[in-house]
Amino acid sequence: MMEKARCTPRMDISLKIKQLVEKRKMINGDVDYENDPTIKEMIRLMTEDMDSTVAFLRNECSEDQLIWISEIADEITAHTKSSEFIDALRDLCKKYPEVSEKYNVPYFVESAAEYLE
């Protein structure tokens, strides 16, 4: 019973991120990053429990999810100052080099890393 309880937050974040990424894909045109409810919810979800967020990135994050998460990496890092978050994103760039290069993900990650200073 205790084991199941420990797994639940990570499973929840995985499902929620998947759902939010699908919603985010539907937003066309210029995006108001400060006021868009889907983006605000993604940021809230990913900043409320950094252990779960980092575990998700290290174990479950897909190429597609990386692309969309990278666009809000600045906001997440500014809020959390999490070097583990940045390290996990850097590792994902290595894991998915083609997508990372195509969508300039390392630029977003390194830009976010400036919030650690």
C-alpha positions, 0 to 999 in steps of 0.5 A: 500500500505504501509503495503505491502511494509513493508512485502516484504523484509521478504517475499523475505528473506524467499523465497531466503533462501528456494532457497539457502538451496535447492542449498546448499543441492546439494553441496557434499563433502568438502565445501569451506565456504569462496569461495562457491557462494551459501554459500557466498550468504546465508551469504550476504542475512542473514547479509544485514538486520538483522531485516528481518533475525531475523523475518524470524528465529522467524516466518518462519524458518523450521527444515531443514533450521535451520540445514543449517543456523547453519553451517554459524552462525559463519560467520553471527555473526562475521559480524553482532555481533547480539545477536538477531540472536543468541537468535533466533537460541537458541529459534529454538533449543528449538522449534526443539530439536530432529533435533538440537540434531541430527545435533549438532545445539546448538554447532554451535550456542554457537560457533557463540555466542563467536563472541559477546564477 
